[in-house]
Amino acid sequence: MIHTLILPILLASEPPTAARLLDSLEQQSRLRSDATATVRLTQTKAGQGARAFALRWFRRDSDESFVILMDAPEAERGNGYLRSGDHFWMYRRNTRTFQHVNRDESIGGTDARGDDFETRKLTELYAQADGKAGMPVSDTLGKVPAWRFEVKAKVRDVDYPRKVYWVSRDGWQLLKEQAWSSTGTLMQTAYYLKYQPVEGRLVATRMLFVDEFEKGNRTMVEVDQIRTDKIPDAHFTKAWLESQSK
């Protein structure tokens, strides 16, 4: 979702391999500098209408750290999430406690997950799926020419064991992603709708996550006020996160 970037790539006339596409998406997701942004999430649930969420996001890829601080709604304000190396904690303001959680933890009860806010280590987690489904094939998404290919998990620590990607043929920019369960059920579809140039790259700033299992549920994610100033080391600590909720 937020971390999806684009690199200038010369495309061959023949379909690229899934390994090349995965490696490209992984490299695109890496930030060369620290980054901060404000994020708005609009979650719609069937029969319940829409709820708005707002958060501040701090990310540093050099040591695989990020912090999420919830600003709205009031029930979530002051709650937060901290990723440092292999550890991911959820902080709750009311109890002032940290709980160790998985990378696929839901952020503020929305469809956005913790691993949507970090570098994607796709080549470590996934490989080309078996058979024809794993081979990149020419497709279109709307009117945009794309490559479509399927991958399968190489490890157990993934949110979904099978995914299908659509990337643009002109630049290998991520356009759409489907996530499937081990039983073959489509669980989620993500659409990458808008990108913004940041330091010579394109950063995804508008994404739609559709819950395919519970029909009618979806989350729109909009990223704004992106900055690349160096973030103080203290921001990526439990003490700083707790101090922001006082």
N, C-alpha and C positions, 0 to 999 in steps of 0.2 A: 503494500500500500504506500506510505510516505517516502520510504527509502528507495523507490524505483527510479533509476536515472537512465540516461542514454549516452552511448559512446558513438563517435563517428566511425562507421565500419563500412568497408567496401564489400558489397555483397556479390557473390559469384552467381552465375546464371543457373547453376545446379543447386538443388536444395542443400542447405547446410546440414551438418549432423546435429542430432539432439544434444550431444556433448558440447559442441561449439555454442549452441544457443543457450544452454544452461550456464556455461562458463561466462558468456556475455552478460546474461542477466545478473549473475553474481557480481561481476566486476562493476556493472552499472550501479549496483546498490551500495558500493563502498564510497564513503565520504572522505574527501581529502583534508577536510578541516572540521572543527567542531561545528555544530549546528543547533540553533534554537528556533522555535516556531510556536505559534498558537494554532490550536486545532479545534474545530467545531465538528461535533458529531450530532446528526439528527437521526434518531432511531424511531422507526415506525413498527408497531406491533399490531397484529390483526385484532380488531375489536377494541384497541386501547388508544389509538391515535398516535401522535408524534411527541417525543420528548427530546429536548435540546441539552447537549452536554458541551462543556468547554474545558480545555486543559492547556497547560503549558508543557512543552516537550524539549528536552535537552539531550543531545546525543554526541558521543565521542567514539569513533570507530577504532582509534589507535589502541585502546585498551578494552574495547567491547563493552562500553558503559552507556546507559541512558537513564533518564529520570522522567517520570510523568507526574505532574501535579494537577489534580482536579480542581477546577474553579467553579463549576456549575454542573448540575443543579445544587441547591443548598445542601441536600442530603449527602452529596458526594464531596462537597468543598472541603479541602484539606486532606483528603485521602490521596494516596499516591502509590507509585511503583518505582522500584529501583533495580536496575540490572547492573551487575558488576562481575565481569568475567563469566564464570559458569553459574553464578548465583542470581536468582530473581526473587525479590521480596515484594509483598503487598503490604502497604502501611494503612492502618485505620486510625483516623483522628480521634474518634470517641473513646477508644480503649488505649490509644498510644502504643500500639503493639505492631510488630512486624511478623509476617507469616511467610515462610518459604513456600513458593508456589511454582508451578510449571510454566514454561515459556508460552504455552497456549492459553494462559489465564485470560479470561474475558476482562476487558478494561471498563470499569464502571458499570458492568452488567450489559454492555453493548456487544455487538457482533465483532468489534475490533479486538484483536488479541495482542498479547505482549510481543510476539515475534513479528508483528506487522510494523514495529517501531525500531527494528534493528537490522543489521546487515544480514542478508540471506546467504547462508553457506550451502547453496543449492547443490554444488558438486559433491559435498560431503554427505548430504542427506538423500539425494535422489540420483537415479540413473535412468537411461532410456528404457521404456517399457518393452516387453517382449512382443514380437510379431509386428504386423504392419502398423498398429496403432502408435507404436513408439517412433516410427519414421516420420520426420517432418514432411508435410504435404502442403501443397498450395491451397489456400482457402481465401475467403473474403469475410470481413467483419463490417457489416454495413456496406460501404463502398471502398473500404480500405483493404488492399491486397495484404495477405498475411500468411505466415507459416503456422501450421497447427501441429502439435506433437504431444505425446503422452509420456509421463515419467512414473517410476515406481520407487518407493522408499528403499534405501539400503540399510537403514537403521530403524529401531523401534521408536526413538524419541522424536517423532514428528506429529504434527497436528492431524494430517491425513496421509494415508499410505499411497494414494494415487492422485495425480493431478494432470490436467490437460491445460496447455498454454496456447494462446494465440499471440504472436508477436508480429509487428509490422515487417513487411519485406524490405521496406526502405528505412533502415536504421535499427531493426530488431528491437523496437520499442514495445514494451509489454502493453497489450490492449485488453486482454481478458484472461481469466484463470478460473478453472473449475476444480473443485475439491471433492473427491469421492471416498467413501468408506471402503473397508476391506470386503464388505459384502456386495459392493457394486451399487450403492445408493449415492446419488448426487446430493451432497450436503450443502455446498455453498458455491455461488458464482460471484466473482469479483470483476468489476468493470473499471478500467483506468481511463477516466473521461477527459482529464485536462492536465497539461504539463506547463511548468514555468521554468524559464532559463535561470540557472543559478551558477555563477562562475563557469560559464561555458558548457554546462550540462543542463539537461531537462529533468526537473523533479516533478513527480506526480503530486498534484495539488487538489485534485477532486476525484474521489473514488466511491463507487457504490458496491456495497456488499449485500448480496441477496441470500437469505436463508432459504434453501431449497427443501429443507426437511420440514420446517414449520412455515407453511405457506403464508404469505402476507407480511412476514417480518423482513426488514431491511434496514441498513444503516448507511447514510451518506456521510462521507468524511471530507472535510474541506480544510486545507492547510493555508495559513496566511502568515505574514510578517516573518518570513524566513531570514535569518541572519547567520553569518558564518564567523562571528567574532569568537576568540578563544574563551572557553568557559572555565571559570576557576575550578581547581581540583576539588575544592570543598563541596561543590554542588553534587558530586557523585558519591555522597555518603549518607548514611542513615541519619546522622546528626543534622545535616542541612535539611533533609526532607522533613524531619520532625519539626524543625524550627519554623518552617513555612506554614504550619498548621496552627500555630499559636495565635 
